[in-house]
Amino acid sequence: MPRIKSYTVAFKLSALDYFDNNANGNVSQTASEFGVDRKRIREWRENRNTLLRHQAGKEKKKRKLHGGRDVRSEEVDEGVLEYLDQERAEGRVVRNKDLQRGALELAGGLDIDEFVASPMWLKRCKQRHAVSTRRGTNTNQTYPLFKVNRDTVRPTAAPLQTRKGCDDIRLPKLF
C-alpha cells in the first residue's frame, strides 16, 4: 500500500500558480510537473482560499483540512481566555472551577443550549489555545538552601532563595 504524502501550503500554492500561469488550465500537465495525481490539483483549487488564509497567517490554528470536529462555541473559548488574561493581569490565581463557571455563564448569555463545561472540555480548550495551569505557590514564601539554624550559617553560605508564584502561564503557540 502506498504511503500517504503530505504537502506544505507553499508547495500547494506554487502548484496552483503553475496551473494558472504555465499550464493554461491543464490539470494533467500540472500534476505531472509536480509529481502528484490530478485529483490533488483539483482539491487544491477548491481549497485555494483556505490555503491563502493559512499562508497569510489569518487562520486561528493551522491544522489539517477536515482534521477533527469544529469547536462548538468559539465565543465561549474567546471569553474564557479573556477572563483568564484579565485575572492573571490582576495577579489572581485562576482555578479550573473558575474557568468552568465563567464558561457556563458565557454560554448562558449567548443562548448556547446544552453546553457543558466539563473537565474534558476545559482540558481541550487549554490545548487548543496553548494554556497551561500550574499549581500556585505563596510568593512571600522563602526557602533556605540548607536546613540549618540561622545562627550557625556561615557568611559564605548561599543567600536565601525566594520562590516566585507560578500559577497560570501562557505557553507560546507552536504553529
Backbone as CSV, one residue per row, in Angstrom:
resi,resn,N_x,N_y,N_z,CA_x,CA_y,CA_z,C_x,C_y,C_z
1,MET,0.839,-1.170,0.000,0.000,0.000,0.000,0.890,1.241,0.000
2,PRO,0.608,2.221,-0.864,1.481,3.394,-0.937,1.363,4.258,0.315
3,ARG,2.432,4.920,0.604,2.485,5.769,1.779,1.723,7.072,1.517
4,ILE,1.022,7.551,2.520,0.284,8.802,2.399,1.272,9.959,2.463
5,LYS,1.165,10.865,1.506,2.065,12.008,1.456,1.350,13.246,1.962
6,SER,2.120,14.140,2.547,1.568,15.433,2.941,2.407,16.514,2.278
7,TYR,1.756,17.599,1.919,2.410,18.676,1.191,2.234,19.971,1.963
8,THR,3.235,20.818,1.888,3.154,22.098,2.578,2.223,23.037,1.827
9,VAL,1.787,24.069,2.530,0.911,25.067,1.916,1.651,25.776,0.791
10,ALA,2.937,26.058,0.984,3.718,26.738,-0.055,3.806,25.883,-1.318
11,PHE,3.979,24.575,-1.151,4.049,23.681,-2.305,2.724,23.675,-3.058
12,LYS,1.627,23.611,-2.321,0.308,23.595,-2.956,0.054,24.885,-3.728
13,LEU,0.411,26.011,-3.117,0.184,27.287,-3.797,1.095,27.454,-5.004
14,SER,2.313,26.925,-4.932,3.189,27.010,-6.109,2.639,26.148,-7.239
15,ALA,2.048,25.010,-6.912,1.423,24.181,-7.944,0.234,24.908,-8.565
16,LEU,-0.541,25.606,-7.748,-1.680,26.352,-8.278,-1.232,27.542,-9.127
17,ASP,-0.128,28.186,-8.738,0.412,29.272,-9.568,0.868,28.737,-10.920
18,TYR,1.530,27.594,-10.898,1.957,26.976,-12.156,0.737,26.627,-13.005
19,PHE,-0.296,26.110,-12.374,-1.529,25.754,-13.078,-2.134,26.985,-13.753
20,ASP,-2.151,28.106,-13.043,-2.756,29.323,-13.590,-1.906,29.949,-14.691
21,ASN,-0.595,29.975,-14.507,0.269,30.744,-15.405,0.889,29.932,-16.539
22,ASN,1.363,28.735,-16.253,2.145,27.994,-17.249,1.379,26.868,-17.926
23,ALA,0.478,26.245,-17.210,-0.172,25.060,-17.763,-1.445,25.400,-18.525
24,ASN,-1.834,26.657,-18.513,-3.040,27.098,-19.220,-4.268,26.275,-18.817
25,GLY,-4.388,25.987,-17.545,-5.555,25.251,-17.065,-5.501,23.761,-17.309
26,ASN,-4.346,23.214,-17.597,-4.207,21.788,-17.854,-3.830,21.088,-16.544
27,VAL,-4.782,20.357,-15.988,-4.566,19.684,-14.711,-3.522,18.582,-14.848
28,SER,-3.573,17.835,-15.941,-2.637,16.721,-16.132,-1.201,17.216,-16.219
29,GLN,-0.984,18.306,-16.923,0.377,18.842,-17.063,0.909,19.315,-15.711
30,THR,0.072,19.992,-14.945,0.490,20.469,-13.622,0.781,19.297,-12.690
31,ALA,-0.066,18.278,-12.736,0.130,17.117,-11.868,1.435,16.401,-12.187
32,SER,1.740,16.234,-13.462,2.988,15.548,-13.820,4.201,16.411,-13.493
33,GLU,4.076,17.719,-13.610,5.192,18.619,-13.296,5.553,18.564,-11.810
34,PHE,4.545,18.451,-10.951,4.782,18.467,-9.509,4.779,17.077,-8.884
35,GLY,4.546,16.049,-9.678,4.623,14.681,-9.170,3.478,14.295,-8.252
36,VAL,2.304,14.836,-8.510,1.121,14.488,-7.722,0.040,14.002,-8.678
37,ASP,-1.006,13.406,-8.143,-2.078,12.965,-9.025,-3.017,14.143,-9.331
38,ARG,-3.806,13.996,-10.368,-4.670,15.083,-10.841,-5.702,15.482,-9.787
39,LYS,-6.147,14.520,-9.022,-7.163,14.811,-8.003,-6.653,15.827,-6.983
40,ARG,-5.366,15.749,-6.633,-4.801,16.707,-5.674,-4.900,18.132,-6.216
41,ILE,-4.580,18.301,-7.490,-4.643,19.645,-8.080,-6.080,20.160,-8.029
42,ARG,-7.034,19.308,-8.336,-8.439,19.729,-8.294,-8.865,20.077,-6.864
43,GLU,-8.427,19.279,-5.887,-8.757,19.571,-4.487,-8.136,20.886,-4.040
44,TRP,-6.884,21.105,-4.410,-6.208,22.328,-4.008,-6.867,23.549,-4.641
45,ARG,-7.376,23.399,-5.860,-8.086,24.511,-6.498,-9.353,24.845,-5.722
46,GLU,-10.059,23.826,-5.261,-11.275,24.060,-4.479,-10.964,24.733,-3.146
47,ASN,-9.820,24.408,-2.564,-9.450,24.935,-1.247,-8.476,26.105,-1.330
48,ARG,-8.409,26.783,-2.447,-7.431,27.857,-2.649,-7.570,28.957,-1.594
49,ASN,-8.789,29.379,-1.299,-8.974,30.467,-0.331,-8.478,30.075,1.058
50,THR,-8.746,28.859,1.456,-8.261,28.386,2.755,-6.739,28.338,2.776
51,LEU,-6.150,27.887,1.690,-4.685,27.833,1.614,-4.085,29.231,1.686
52,LEU,-4.707,30.191,1.022,-4.205,31.566,1.063,-4.321,32.150,2.470
53,ARG,-5.398,31.833,3.185,-5.531,32.310,4.563,-4.461,31.687,5.452
54,HIS,-4.176,30.413,5.223,-3.114,29.762,6.000,-1.773,30.423,5.737
55,GLN,-1.497,30.728,4.485,-0.215,31.332,4.141,-0.097,32.727,4.748
56,ALA,-1.193,33.473,4.779,-1.168,34.823,5.337,-1.176,34.814,6.862
57,GLY,-1.391,33.648,7.459,-1.395,33.541,8.911,-2.681,34.025,9.542
58,LYS,-3.755,34.098,8.783,-5.018,34.597,9.315,-5.880,33.490,9.891
59,GLU,-5.472,32.264,9.728,-6.206,31.171,10.350,-5.850,31.174,11.828
60,LYS,-6.826,30.894,12.679,-6.566,30.882,14.111,-5.633,29.742,14.489
61,LYS,-5.779,28.645,13.795,-4.959,27.492,14.119,-4.666,26.745,12.836
62,LYS,-3.400,26.442,12.626,-3.058,25.653,11.452,-3.320,24.196,11.771
63,ARG,-4.114,23.593,10.968,-4.387,22.178,11.156,-4.725,21.586,9.806
64,LYS,-4.745,20.289,9.753,-5.074,19.628,8.507,-6.509,19.938,8.126
65,LEU,-6.744,20.037,6.835,-8.104,20.254,6.385,-8.962,19.079,6.822
66,HIS,-10.105,19.361,7.335,-11.042,18.356,7.835,-10.415,17.524,8.947
67,GLY,-9.510,18.097,9.702,-8.828,17.377,10.765,-9.531,17.544,12.090
68,GLY,-10.606,16.848,12.297,-11.326,16.907,13.552,-12.545,17.795,13.478
69,ARG,-13.349,17.682,14.484,-14.598,18.422,14.536,-14.327,19.882,14.894
70,ASP,-15.148,20.785,14.370,-15.020,22.196,14.684,-15.451,22.453,16.122
71,VAL,-14.955,23.533,16.683,-15.308,23.921,18.033,-16.762,24.381,18.041
72,ARG,-17.527,23.931,19.029,-18.953,24.275,19.069,-19.177,25.747,19.345
73,SER,-18.358,26.326,20.197,-18.609,27.705,20.600,-17.289,28.457,20.730
74,GLU,-16.878,29.092,19.653,-15.643,29.868,19.695,-15.792,31.083,20.601
75,GLU,-17.015,31.622,20.695,-17.241,32.788,21.552,-16.952,32.454,23.010
76,VAL,-17.345,31.260,23.428,-17.098,30.854,24.813,-15.600,30.681,25.036
77,ASP,-14.908,30.059,24.086,-13.459,29.894,24.203,-12.766,31.249,24.337
78,GLU,-13.127,32.179,23.462,-12.502,33.501,23.489,-12.824,34.231,24.793
79,GLY,-14.059,34.108,25.264,-14.441,34.746,26.522,-13.682,34.183,27.709
80,VAL,-13.492,32.878,27.721,-12.742,32.247,28.811,-11.289,32.714,28.786
81,LEU,-10.713,32.835,27.601,-9.329,33.310,27.509,-9.205,34.763,27.950
82,GLU,-10.176,35.596,27.583,-10.155,36.991,28.039,-10.238,37.060,29.557
83,TYR,-11.127,36.254,30.140,-11.263,36.214,31.595,-9.949,35.765,32.240
84,LEU,-9.331,34.743,31.668,-8.071,34.226,32.199,-6.984,35.292,32.151
85,ASP,-6.853,35.979,31.018,-5.834,37.023,30.892,-6.095,38.177,31.858
86,GLN,-7.361,38.533,32.034,-7.720,39.623,32.936,-7.374,39.263,34.379
87,GLU,-7.705,38.067,34.792,-7.417,37.646,36.162,-5.910,37.553,36.403
88,ARG,-5.184,37.069,35.428,-3.727,36.984,35.576,-3.109,38.366,35.671
89,ALA,-3.632,39.307,34.876,-3.097,40.666,34.902,-3.292,41.303,36.275
90,GLU,-4.362,40.932,36.959,-4.615,41.460,38.296,-3.904,40.651,39.375
91,GLY,-3.173,39.630,38.983,-2.372,38.860,39.923,-3.130,37.809,40.698
92,ARG,-4.288,37.426,40.229,-5.083,36.414,40.922,-4.785,35.026,40.378
93,VAL,-4.923,34.050,41.249,-4.783,32.662,40.836,-6.102,32.227,40.206
94,VAL,-6.030,31.608,39.049,-7.234,31.168,38.353,-7.292,29.651,38.423
95,ARG,-8.386,29.142,38.942,-8.561,27.693,39.065,-9.449,27.178,37.943
96,ASN,-9.384,25.894,37.725,-10.204,25.281,36.683,-11.691,25.504,36.935
97,LYS,-12.105,25.411,38.183,-13.525,25.614,38.510,-13.970,27.029,38.140
98,ASP,-13.087,28.012,38.330,-13.428,29.388,37.949,-13.642,29.493,36.446
99,LEU,-12.776,28.844,35.683,-12.909,28.883,34.225,-14.182,28.177,33.770
100,GLN,-14.498,27.057,34.394,-15.714,26.328,34.024,-16.963,27.144,34.369
101,ARG,-16.950,27.779,35.541,-18.088,28.610,35.940,-18.261,29.779,34.971
102,GLY,-17.157,30.415,34.602,-17.225,31.522,33.653,-17.719,31.074,32.290
103,ALA,-17.304,29.888,31.854,-17.756,29.370,30.559,-19.253,29.109,30.570
104,LEU,-19.763,28.579,31.668,-21.205,28.331,31.765,-21.996,29.637,31.740
105,GLU,-21.476,30.666,32.413,-22.150,31.966,32.389,-22.154,32.552,30.981
106,LEU,-21.019,32.461,30.297,-20.945,32.971,28.922,-21.891,32.218,28.001
107,ALA,-21.925,30.906,28.135,-22.796,30.103,27.278,-24.259,30.432,27.539
108,GLY,-24.608,30.678,28.789,-25.982,31.063,29.108,-26.338,32.414,28.507
109,GLY,-25.390,33.349,28.532,-25.626,34.665,27.955,-25.703,34.647,26.445
110,LEU,-25.048,33.680,25.819,-25.062,33.569,24.355,-26.158,32.634,23.858
111,ASP,-26.983,32.129,24.756,-28.076,31.205,24.413,-27.581,29.955,23.697
112,ILE,-26.492,29.392,24.198,-25.981,28.134,23.655,-26.587,27.013,24.486
113,ASP,-27.445,26.240,23.865,-28.153,25.180,24.577,-27.248,23.974,24.799
114,GLU,-27.486,23.298,25.883,-26.824,22.038,26.207,-25.303,22.152,26.262
115,PHE,-24.785,23.310,26.657,-23.342,23.461,26.810,-22.951,22.944,28.180
116,VAL,-21.945,22.083,28.219,-21.445,21.529,29.471,-19.961,21.850,29.558
117,ALA,-19.583,22.582,30.570,-18.179,22.929,30.765,-17.522,21.829,31.592
118,SER,-17.370,20.682,30.989,-16.812,19.525,31.688,-15.299,19.677,31.826
119,PRO,-14.688,18.903,32.691,-13.229,18.941,32.797,-12.538,18.601,31.472
120,MET,-13.126,17.703,30.684,-12.528,17.355,29.391,-12.647,18.522,28.414
121,TRP,-13.767,19.244,28.443,-13.910,20.431,27.593,-12.835,21.442,27.944
122,LEU,-12.626,21.658,29.256,-11.625,22.627,29.692,-10.224,22.191,29.280
123,LYS,-9.945,20.912,29.404,-8.632,20.400,29.001,-8.394,20.651,27.519
124,ARG,-9.393,20.366,26.696,-9.238,20.565,25.252,-9.165,22.041,24.890
125,CYS,-9.909,22.860,25.609,-9.851,24.306,25.377,-8.442,24.818,25.668
126,LYS,-7.855,24.350,26.752,-6.491,24.752,27.092,-5.499,24.261,26.044
127,GLN,-5.705,23.060,25.527,-4.820,22.540,24.492,-4.943,23.347,23.211
128,ARG,-6.182,23.706,22.840,-6.396,24.478,21.617,-5.680,25.809,21.657
129,HIS,-5.639,26.429,22.835,-5.100,27.779,22.950,-3.748,27.812,23.661
130,ALA,-3.128,26.666,23.850,-1.790,26.557,24.448,-1.717,27.248,25.807
131,VAL,-2.670,26.937,26.679,-2.701,27.489,28.028,-2.375,26.369,28.998
132,SER,-1.544,26.677,29.970,-1.188,25.688,30.973,-1.541,26.232,32.348
133,THR,-2.125,25.404,33.176,-2.434,25.780,34.549,-1.490,25.007,35.449
134,ARG,-0.785,25.748,36.260,0.140,25.108,37.180,-0.236,25.476,38.603
135,ARG,0.243,24.685,39.528,-0.089,24.885,40.931,0.540,26.184,41.438
136,GLY,-0.225,26.979,42.152,0.262,28.251,42.676,1.061,28.070,43.949
137,THR,1.943,28.996,44.189,2.714,28.989,45.423,2.607,30.363,46.051
138,ASN,2.903,30.436,47.303,2.889,31.702,48.013,4.112,32.499,47.586
139,THR,3.913,33.707,47.111,5.044,34.494,46.604,5.919,35.018,47.724
140,ASN,5.412,35.051,48.950,6.204,35.570,50.058,6.993,34.480,50.768
141,GLN,6.830,33.277,50.341,7.472,32.157,50.998,8.940,32.093,50.585
142,THR,9.826,31.881,51.536,11.247,31.759,51.227,11.717,30.369,51.615
143,TYR,12.666,29.869,50.876,13.208,28.543,51.117,14.721,28.660,51.289
144,PRO,15.249,28.271,52.455,16.704,28.282,52.591,17.316,27.116,51.821
145,LEU,18.556,27.307,51.378,19.223,26.237,50.645,19.531,25.055,51.553
146,PHE,19.928,25.345,52.775,20.269,24.282,53.710,19.381,24.424,54.937
147,LYS,18.878,23.301,55.431,18.046,23.349,56.630,18.964,23.346,57.858
148,VAL,19.341,24.527,58.253,20.192,24.675,59.434,19.681,25.861,60.233
149,ASN,20.136,25.955,61.429,19.794,27.085,62.267,20.450,28.332,61.686
150,ARG,19.726,29.439,61.633,20.264,30.662,61.029,21.498,31.170,61.773
151,ASP,21.611,30.862,63.057,22.769,31.329,63.814,24.035,30.599,63.402
152,THR,23.914,29.372,62.904,25.103,28.599,62.569,25.497,28.721,61.100
153,VAL,24.746,29.473,60.317,25.074,29.613,58.896,26.288,30.513,58.766
154,ARG,27.279,30.040,58.029,28.473,30.831,57.806,28.189,31.932,56.787
155,PRO,28.902,33.034,56.829,28.661,34.123,55.882,28.887,33.722,54.429
156,THR,29.644,32.667,54.186,29.898,32.257,52.806,28.769,31.408,52.241
157,ALA,27.810,31.042,53.081,26.699,30.212,52.603,25.849,31.015,51.617
158,ALA,25.198,30.310,50.764,24.366,30.961,49.742,23.186,31.674,50.404
159,PRO,22.744,32.791,49.834,21.606,33.515,50.410,20.307,32.730,50.226
160,LEU,19.314,33.162,50.951,18.010,32.522,50.837,17.445,32.736,49.440
161,GLN,16.809,31.731,48.942,16.166,31.851,47.635,14.704,32.203,47.839
162,THR,14.219,33.055,46.997,12.803,33.394,47.027,12.142,32.704,45.858
163,ARG,11.093,31.992,46.157,10.393,31.262,45.102,9.208,32.098,44.645
164,LYS,9.168,32.389,43.384,8.082,33.187,42.824,6.870,32.303,42.591
165,GLY,5.710,32.911,42.528,4.487,32.174,42.237,4.470,31.716,40.794
166,CYS,3.938,30.553,40.572,3.878,30.019,39.209,2.486,29.458,38.962
167,ASP,1.489,30.318,39.112,0.125,29.812,38.991,-0.201,29.445,37.551
168,ASP,-0.658,30.336,36.748,-1.031,30.019,35.373,-0.071,30.705,34.426
169,ILE,0.369,29.990,33.419,1.241,30.596,32.424,0.666,30.342,31.051
170,ARG,0.946,31.213,30.127,0.503,31.066,28.743,1.696,30.604,27.933
171,LEU,1.596,29.455,27.312,2.689,28.905,26.534,2.675,29.506,25.142
172,PRO,3.835,29.624,24.494,3.838,30.142,23.125,3.203,29.138,22.180
173,LYS,2.522,29.660,21.158,1.903,28.776,20.169,2.998,28.168,19.307
174,LEU,2.873,26.900,19.025,3.888,26.197,18.256,3.606,26.227,16.772
175,PHE,2.389,26.536,16.383,2.032,26.506,14.972,1.610,27.858,14.490
